[in-house]
Amino acid sequence: MTQYTPRSVERTALPDAVDALGVDGDGRTHYITPRSAGPVTIYVETGDGFDVFELEETPCDGLEGWVDHVGTLRGWNRLCYAESFGDHLADSLEVGA
């Protein structure tokens, strides 16, 4: 990925309608806005707020490109994006087990 400078925002700037994408190898949670809300925006946790990436403005080829890019740089501790509905269902069924 070529150099892309995100904008930084405070914690209060995280929209209500975001989904967790995952937690990278540095422990930073990545959130994404739903595609139905328009262009995809990615919020990456920082110590005091978020770095905000407009996916269309990055050199990544879609969300898959972002996932691959972060995976190459830092790895993923937990990646929700690659999990299927069955994986989510299994996780929720194990809650009381």
Residue frames as a rotation matrix with the C-alpha (Angstrom) as fourth column:
MET 1
0.588 0.809 0.000 0.00
0.809 -0.588 0.000 0.00
0.000 0.000 -1.000 0.00
THR 2
-0.269 -0.648 0.712 1.36
0.546 -0.712 -0.441 3.40
0.793 0.270 0.546 -0.84
GLN 3
-0.898 -0.145 -0.416 1.43
0.435 -0.437 -0.787 6.08
-0.067 -0.888 0.456 1.82
TYR 4
-0.069 0.916 0.396 -2.02
0.365 -0.346 0.864 7.22
0.928 0.204 -0.311 2.84
THR 5
-0.960 -0.273 0.069 -2.49
0.056 -0.428 -0.902 9.64
0.276 -0.862 0.426 5.70
PRO 6
-0.166 0.952 -0.257 -5.71
0.851 0.270 0.450 9.06
0.498 -0.144 -0.855 7.63
ARG 7
-0.156 0.187 0.970 -7.54
-0.386 -0.915 0.115 11.78
0.909 -0.357 0.215 9.43
SER 8
-0.807 -0.144 -0.573 -7.71
0.445 0.488 -0.750 11.50
0.387 -0.861 -0.330 13.21
VAL 9
-0.020 0.856 0.516 -10.90
-0.309 -0.496 0.811 11.94
0.951 -0.143 0.274 15.20
GLU 10
-0.604 -0.098 0.791 -11.88
-0.794 -0.014 -0.608 11.77
0.071 -0.995 -0.069 18.86
ARG 11
-0.974 0.209 0.091 -13.61
0.180 0.951 -0.250 8.71
-0.139 -0.227 -0.964 20.34
THR 12
-0.294 0.926 -0.236 -16.94
0.051 -0.231 -0.972 10.52
-0.954 -0.298 0.020 20.33
ALA 13
-0.229 0.156 -0.961 -16.78
-0.873 -0.469 0.132 10.72
-0.430 0.869 0.243 16.52
LEU 14
-0.989 -0.085 0.124 -17.38
-0.033 0.928 0.370 6.97
-0.147 0.362 -0.921 16.03
PRO 15
-0.437 0.883 -0.169 -20.75
-0.756 -0.259 0.601 6.61
0.488 0.390 0.781 14.29
ASP 16
-0.042 0.538 0.842 -23.48
-0.811 0.474 -0.343 4.51
-0.584 -0.697 0.416 15.89
ALA 17
0.879 0.468 0.087 -23.80
-0.306 0.695 -0.650 2.37
-0.365 0.545 0.755 12.76
VAL 18
-0.001 -0.895 -0.446 -20.48
-0.961 0.125 -0.248 0.56
0.278 0.428 -0.860 12.55
ASP 19
0.966 0.182 -0.183 -19.53
-0.144 0.968 0.205 -3.10
0.215 -0.172 0.961 12.60
ALA 20
0.356 -0.883 0.306 -16.40
-0.567 0.056 0.822 -4.53
-0.742 -0.466 -0.481 14.17
LEU 21
0.624 -0.264 -0.736 -14.06
-0.656 0.335 -0.677 -5.78
0.425 0.904 0.036 11.47
GLY 22
0.654 -0.418 -0.630 -11.52
0.513 0.858 -0.038 -7.25
0.556 -0.298 0.775 13.85
VAL 23
0.874 -0.487 -0.005 -8.59
-0.268 -0.491 0.829 -6.67
-0.406 -0.723 -0.559 16.15
ASP 24
0.685 -0.663 -0.303 -5.18
-0.316 0.104 -0.943 -6.39
0.657 0.741 -0.138 14.52
GLY 25
0.358 -0.647 -0.673 -1.91
0.642 0.694 -0.326 -7.78
0.678 -0.315 0.664 15.85
ASP 26
-0.711 -0.586 0.389 -1.22
0.162 -0.674 -0.721 -4.51
0.685 -0.449 0.574 17.68
GLY 27
-0.628 0.537 -0.563 -4.51
0.747 0.215 -0.629 -4.84
-0.216 -0.816 -0.536 19.58
ARG 28
-0.817 0.337 -0.468 -6.23
-0.359 -0.932 -0.045 -2.04
-0.452 0.131 0.883 17.65
THR 29
-0.195 0.839 0.508 -9.89
0.545 0.523 -0.655 -2.64
-0.815 0.149 -0.559 16.84
HIS 30
-0.995 -0.034 -0.094 -11.00
-0.067 -0.473 0.879 -1.86
-0.075 0.881 0.468 13.28
TYR 31
-0.176 0.984 0.014 -14.60
0.308 0.069 -0.949 -0.80
-0.935 -0.162 -0.315 12.66
ILE 32
-0.949 -0.069 0.309 -16.35
0.317 -0.201 0.927 -0.36
-0.001 0.977 0.212 9.30
THR 33
-0.415 0.861 -0.293 -19.43
-0.639 -0.505 -0.580 1.52
-0.648 -0.053 0.760 8.23
PRO 34
0.000 0.481 0.877 -22.00
0.357 0.819 -0.449 -0.61
-0.934 0.313 -0.171 6.43
ARG 35
-0.852 -0.325 0.411 -21.91
0.465 -0.109 0.878 -0.57
-0.241 0.939 0.244 2.65
SER 36
-0.026 0.946 0.323 -25.58
0.969 -0.055 0.240 0.40
0.245 0.319 -0.915 2.64
ALA 37
0.527 0.188 -0.828 -24.63
0.575 -0.797 0.185 3.72
-0.626 -0.573 -0.529 4.27
GLY 38
0.932 -0.242 -0.272 -22.53
-0.362 -0.691 -0.626 4.79
-0.036 0.681 -0.731 1.28
PRO 39
0.301 -0.897 -0.323 -18.77
-0.358 0.208 -0.910 4.61
0.884 0.389 -0.259 0.79
VAL 40
0.718 -0.080 -0.691 -17.07
0.549 0.676 0.491 2.33
0.428 -0.732 0.530 3.32
THR 41
0.327 -0.605 0.726 -15.17
-0.626 -0.714 -0.312 4.12
0.708 -0.352 -0.612 6.06
ILE 42
0.356 -0.314 -0.880 -12.77
0.569 0.820 -0.062 2.30
0.741 -0.479 0.471 8.36
TYR 43
0.617 -0.139 0.775 -12.12
-0.626 -0.682 0.377 3.49
0.477 -0.718 -0.508 11.92
VAL 44
0.224 -0.642 -0.733 -8.97
0.443 0.737 -0.510 2.16
0.868 -0.210 0.450 13.57
GLU 45
0.938 0.213 -0.274 -8.59
0.324 -0.256 0.911 2.61
0.123 -0.943 -0.309 17.31
THR 46
-0.069 -0.944 0.322 -5.76
0.130 -0.328 -0.936 4.76
0.989 -0.023 0.146 18.59
GLY 47
-0.717 -0.294 -0.632 -4.86
0.626 0.126 -0.769 5.65
0.306 -0.947 0.094 22.15
ASP 48
-0.754 0.381 -0.535 -7.18
0.159 -0.685 -0.711 8.64
-0.637 -0.621 0.456 22.28
GLY 49
0.056 0.801 -0.596 -9.52
-0.692 -0.399 -0.601 8.26
-0.719 0.446 0.532 19.31
PHE 50
0.487 0.159 0.859 -9.54
0.425 0.816 -0.392 6.78
-0.763 0.556 0.330 15.83
ASP 51
-0.729 -0.532 -0.431 -7.63
-0.272 -0.353 0.895 7.00
-0.629 0.769 0.113 12.57
VAL 52
0.336 0.934 0.122 -10.23
-0.071 0.155 -0.985 7.23
-0.939 0.322 0.119 9.80
PHE 53
-0.822 -0.569 0.033 -9.67
-0.073 0.163 0.984 5.76
-0.565 0.806 -0.176 6.35
GLU 54
0.336 0.841 -0.423 -12.06
-0.699 -0.078 -0.711 6.30
-0.632 0.535 0.562 3.45
LEU 55
0.159 -0.329 0.931 -11.64
0.199 0.934 0.296 2.91
-0.967 0.139 0.214 1.77
GLU 56
0.806 0.225 0.547 -12.15
0.564 -0.012 -0.826 4.29
-0.179 0.974 -0.137 -1.75
GLU 57
0.868 -0.493 0.058 -9.29
-0.460 -0.843 -0.279 6.75
0.186 0.215 -0.959 -1.20
THR 58
0.220 -0.811 0.542 -6.79
-0.528 0.368 0.766 4.10
-0.820 -0.455 -0.347 -0.12
PRO 59
-0.328 -0.411 -0.850 -4.87
-0.941 0.217 0.259 1.99
0.078 0.885 -0.458 -2.63
CYS 60
-0.745 0.087 0.662 -6.55
-0.188 0.924 -0.333 -1.14
-0.640 -0.373 -0.672 -1.24
ASP 61
-0.770 0.491 -0.406 -8.75
-0.357 0.196 0.913 -3.09
0.528 0.849 0.024 -3.62
GLY 62
0.229 0.968 -0.106 -11.91
-0.290 0.172 0.942 -3.14
0.929 -0.185 0.320 -1.56
LEU 63
0.625 0.123 0.771 -12.40
-0.777 0.005 0.629 -4.49
0.074 -0.992 0.099 1.92
GLU 64
0.950 -0.310 0.036 -10.58
0.309 0.951 0.026 -7.71
-0.042 -0.013 0.999 1.05
GLY 65
0.298 -0.868 0.398 -7.55
0.389 -0.270 -0.881 -5.62
0.872 0.417 0.257 0.12
TRP 66
0.246 -0.145 0.958 -7.71
-0.736 -0.671 0.087 -3.83
0.631 -0.727 -0.271 3.48
VAL 67
0.895 0.143 0.423 -7.90
-0.400 0.678 0.616 -7.13
-0.199 -0.721 0.664 5.35
ASP 68
0.749 -0.660 0.064 -4.92
0.608 0.645 -0.463 -8.48
0.265 0.386 0.884 3.39
HIS 69
0.214 -0.675 0.707 -2.93
-0.004 -0.724 -0.690 -5.26
0.977 0.144 -0.157 3.90
VAL 70
0.385 -0.019 0.923 -3.42
-0.879 -0.311 0.360 -5.21
0.280 -0.950 -0.137 7.67
GLY 71
0.980 0.000 0.198 -2.77
-0.062 0.949 0.308 -8.95
-0.188 -0.314 0.931 7.81
THR 72
0.531 -0.834 0.146 0.58
0.572 0.225 -0.789 -8.45
0.625 0.503 0.597 6.08
LEU 73
0.033 -0.526 0.850 1.58
-0.292 -0.818 -0.496 -5.47
0.956 -0.231 -0.181 8.26
ARG 74
-0.377 -0.089 0.922 0.38
-0.896 -0.215 -0.388 -6.54
0.233 -0.973 0.001 11.71
GLY 75
-0.864 0.232 -0.448 -1.59
0.234 0.971 0.051 -9.74
0.447 -0.061 -0.893 11.43
TRP 76
-0.046 0.920 0.389 -5.01
-0.585 -0.341 0.736 -10.20
0.810 -0.193 0.554 12.96
ASN 77
-0.910 -0.131 0.393 -5.71
-0.409 0.435 -0.802 -11.33
-0.066 -0.891 -0.449 16.54
ARG 78
-0.348 0.870 0.350 -9.40
0.473 0.485 -0.735 -11.66
-0.809 -0.091 -0.580 15.65
LEU 79
-0.950 0.060 -0.306 -10.99
-0.292 -0.515 0.806 -11.14
-0.109 0.855 0.507 12.28
CYS 80
-0.271 0.941 0.204 -14.78
-0.076 0.191 -0.979 -10.97
-0.960 -0.281 0.020 12.16
TYR 81
0.036 0.286 -0.958 -14.90
-0.899 -0.408 -0.156 -10.28
-0.436 0.867 0.243 8.42
ALA 82
-0.582 -0.374 -0.722 -13.68
-0.713 0.662 0.232 -13.75
0.391 0.650 -0.652 7.44
GLU 83
-0.889 0.277 0.364 -16.03
-0.062 0.715 -0.697 -15.54
-0.453 -0.642 -0.618 9.79
SER 84
-0.728 0.683 -0.063 -19.16
0.103 0.199 0.975 -17.06
0.678 0.703 -0.215 8.37
PHE 85
0.020 0.840 0.542 -22.64
-0.781 -0.325 0.533 -16.84
0.624 -0.434 0.650 9.84
GLY 86
0.653 0.187 -0.733 -22.11
0.120 0.931 0.345 -20.39
0.747 -0.314 0.586 11.12
ASP 87
-0.389 -0.868 -0.308 -19.01
0.589 0.023 -0.808 -19.27
0.709 -0.496 0.502 13.02
HIS 88
-0.686 0.201 0.699 -20.95
-0.486 -0.842 -0.235 -16.42
0.541 -0.501 0.675 14.66
LEU 89
0.426 0.903 -0.056 -23.80
-0.615 0.335 0.714 -18.79
0.663 -0.269 0.698 15.52
ALA 90
0.357 -0.378 -0.854 -21.39
0.499 0.850 -0.168 -21.31
0.790 -0.366 0.493 17.05
ASP 91
-0.731 -0.655 0.190 -19.76
0.238 -0.505 -0.830 -18.55
0.639 -0.562 0.525 19.12
SER 92
-0.380 0.653 0.655 -23.12
-0.777 -0.610 0.157 -17.38
0.502 -0.449 0.739 20.43
LEU 93
0.614 0.626 -0.480 -24.19
-0.308 0.751 0.584 -20.95
0.727 -0.211 0.654 21.32
GLU 94
0.011 -0.727 -0.687 -21.02
0.598 0.555 -0.578 -21.46
0.801 -0.405 0.441 23.34
VAL 95
-0.179 -0.102 0.979 -21.72
-0.416 -0.893 -0.169 -18.48
0.891 -0.438 0.118 25.61
GLY 96
0.409 0.413 0.814 -23.29
-0.903 0.054 0.426 -20.53
0.132 -0.909 0.395 28.41
ALA 97
0.776 -0.061 -0.628 -21.40
-0.086 0.976 -0.202 -23.75
0.625 0.211 0.752 27.73
